[in-house]
Amino acid sequence: MIEYIITINIISFLTYGFDKYAAIKNKQRIPEKVLILLSIVGGSIGSILGMIIFHHKTKKIKFITLNPLILIIQVILYLYTK
């Protein structure tokens, strides 16, 4: 389980970095649905770190509210099922 969490968070973090690079270079972007989905499937920490480090999606209300909310829900679910 821990391997999955680490892997999905690395993927999520790198995806935010790649999308920021694509935005700067006017290349094909990663859909916002995919970025949110990565958070939902366990990459919320990587998403939040990607937002902070790459300064990406930090002005989008959807991202600054959903990613932390998803993380809180995931922590609660983890603690509840433990």
Phi, psi and omega per residue, in radians:
M1 nan -0.777 -3.114
I2 -1.108 -0.599 3.108
E3 -1.103 -0.701 3.115
Y4 -1.108 -0.816 -3.106
I5 -1.069 -0.784 3.121
I6 -1.094 -0.806 -3.108
T7 -1.109 -0.836 -3.098
I8 -1.156 -0.576 3.102
N9 -1.256 -0.634 3.050
I10 -1.133 -0.788 3.108
I11 -1.048 -0.789 -3.134
S12 -1.082 -0.822 3.129
F13 -1.032 -0.854 -3.130
L14 -1.136 -0.581 3.115
T15 -1.145 -0.713 3.065
Y16 -1.095 -0.716 3.100
G17 -1.114 -0.748 3.124
F18 -1.135 -0.720 -3.134
D19 -1.162 -0.636 3.079
K20 -1.117 -0.763 3.095
Y21 -1.052 -0.779 3.126
A22 -1.096 -0.641 3.119
A23 -1.136 -0.744 -3.137
I24 -1.154 -0.703 -3.069
K25 -1.562 0.103 -3.101
N26 0.943 0.742 3.094
K27 -1.738 3.106 3.129
Q28 -1.107 2.291 -3.063
R29 -1.647 2.842 3.037
I30 -1.547 2.258 -3.127
P31 -1.027 2.520 3.130
E32 -1.029 -0.585 3.115
K33 -1.037 -0.663 3.139
V34 -1.182 -0.730 3.130
L35 -1.086 -0.745 3.097
I36 -1.180 -0.715 3.125
L37 -1.038 -0.678 3.099
L38 -1.049 -0.638 3.070
S39 -1.159 -0.786 -3.090
I40 -1.072 -0.680 -3.086
V41 -1.474 0.195 3.012
G42 2.119 -0.042 -3.085
G43 -1.714 0.512 -3.063
S44 -1.154 -0.644 3.116
I45 -1.162 -0.772 3.094
G46 -1.094 -0.646 3.101
S47 -1.137 -0.805 -3.138
I48 -1.120 -0.765 3.102
L49 -1.114 -0.688 3.092
G50 -1.093 -0.695 3.096
M51 -1.089 -0.768 -3.080
I52 -1.250 -0.896 -3.032
I53 -1.221 -0.728 -3.112
F54 -1.593 -0.013 -3.086
H55 0.887 0.890 -3.039
H56 -2.105 2.279 3.140
K57 1.136 0.384 -3.092
T58 -1.405 -0.157 3.087
K59 -1.834 -0.008 -3.141
K60 -1.618 1.999 -3.113
I61 -0.963 -0.677 -3.133
K62 -0.976 -0.733 -3.076
F63 -1.407 -0.673 -3.107
I64 -1.310 -0.253 3.061
T65 -1.780 -0.751 -3.056
L66 -1.199 -0.788 -3.076
N67 -1.057 -0.849 3.074
P68 -1.130 -0.644 3.107
L69 -1.092 -0.752 3.103
I70 -1.077 -0.742 3.118
L71 -1.075 -0.776 3.129
I72 -1.064 -0.786 3.119
I73 -1.081 -0.738 -3.138
Q74 -1.126 -0.702 3.121
V75 -1.148 -0.763 3.114
I76 -1.070 -0.797 3.113
L77 -1.079 -0.703 3.119
Y78 -1.098 -0.837 -3.125
L79 -1.157 -0.612 -3.138
Y80 -1.216 -0.638 -3.085
T81 -1.587 -0.079 -3.111
K82 -1.357 nan nan
